[in-house]
Amino acid sequence: MRKTRGSYNKREVKEDAHKINSAIKVPQIRLVGDNVEVGIYPTRKAIEMADEQGLDLVEISPNAEPPVCKIMDYKKFLYEQKKREKVLKAKASKVVIKEIRFGPQTDDHDYEFKKKNAEKFLKDGAKLKAFVFFKGRSIVFKEQGQILLLRLAQDLEDVGKVEQLPKLEGKRMTMFIAPKKTK
């Protein structure tokens, strides 16, 4: 007996979102659209009308009684729909998160330098993830780390607002700051 190898990827056949032409099986439909008289027609006659114009009969609202169909160029309709989705996707804003890392005993000069960078990130519209990393036994200074992060939040309150207060997760104390909306 021959063994078959594991499962293989079968190509999935993409079904159209709308029924078109001969896929519409109901006896009567409500026809709408350009250069067509709106009304209820037998499905066969509506398909013939679409063929005469060189277009497709597309079922728009299958749940209506009788189903609503429209005579249009289906490929063009799909193309425009994809184009609209692409534009909407492009307009959706992508969130950028910048990270700034401190030690529990960060000096004032280093703190000021990192605060300046954090301010720049927030003004550019990016979210800020500030964290204090505790190495080895420095975890005993967790209060100092929390004070450092709260001081940063206070210094940046004119350009950003705290989204999540300092929270200890393992050897990291993390805080999130989001940019304030500019008008």
Residue pairs with C-beta under 8 A, 6 or more apart in sequence:
16 23
18 58
18 59
18 60
18 74
19 58
19 59
19 62
20 56
20 57
20 58
20 59
20 74
21 47
21 50
21 56
21 57
22 47
23 59
24 43
24 47
24 57
24 59
24 67
24 69
25 43
26 43
26 66
26 67
27 42
27 43
28 40
28 41
28 42
28 43
28 66
29 40
29 41
29 43
29 46
29 57
29 59
29 66
29 67
29 68
29 69
30 38
30 39
30 40
30 41
30 64
30 66
30 67
30 68
30 69
31 37
31 38
31 39
31 40
31 41
31 46
31 49
31 69
31 70
31 71
32 38
32 60
32 68
32 69
32 70
33 70
33 71
33 72
34 71
34 72
35 53
36 49
36 71
40 66
41 49
43 57
46 57
46 69
46 71
47 57
49 57
49 71
50 56
50 57
50 71
53 71
55 71
55 72
55 73
55 74
56 71
56 72
56 73
56 74
57 69
57 70
57 71
58 69
58 70
58 71
58 72
58 74
58 77
59 67
59 68
59 69
60 68
60 69
60 70
61 67
61 68
95 127
96 125
96 126
96 127
97 126
97 127
97 128
97 129
98 118
98 121
98 126
98 127
98 128
98 129
99 128
99 129
99 130
99 131
100 114
100 117
100 118
100 121
100 128
100 129
100 130
100 131
101 131
101 132
101 133
102 110
102 111
102 114
102 130
102 131
102 132
102 133
102 145
102 148
102 149
103 132
103 133
103 135
103 138
104 132
104 134
104 138
104 141
104 142
104 144
104 145
104 148
105 138
105 141
105 144
106 114
106 148
111 148
111 151
111 152
115 152
115 155
115 156
118 128
118 130
118 152
118 156
118 177
119 156
119 159
121 128
122 128
122 156
122 159
122 160
122 177
122 179
122 180
123 159
123 179
125 179
126 179
127 163
127 176
127 177
127 178
127 179
128 156
128 160
128 176
128 177
128 178
129 174
129 175
129 176
130 149
130 152
130 174
130 175
130 176
130 177
131 149
131 172
131 173
131 174
131 175
132 145
132 146
132 148
132 149
132 166
132 172
132 173
133 171
133 172
134 141
134 142
134 145
134 171
134 172
134 173
135 171
139 171
142 168
142 173
145 166
145 173
146 166
146 173
149 166
149 173
149 175
150 166
152 175
152 177
153 162
153 175
153 177
156 177
158 180
159 179
159 180
160 177
160 178
160 179
160 180
161 177
161 178
161 180
162 175
162 176
162 177
163 176
163 177
163 178
164 174
164 175
164 176
165 175
166 173
166 174
166 175
167 173
167 174
167 175
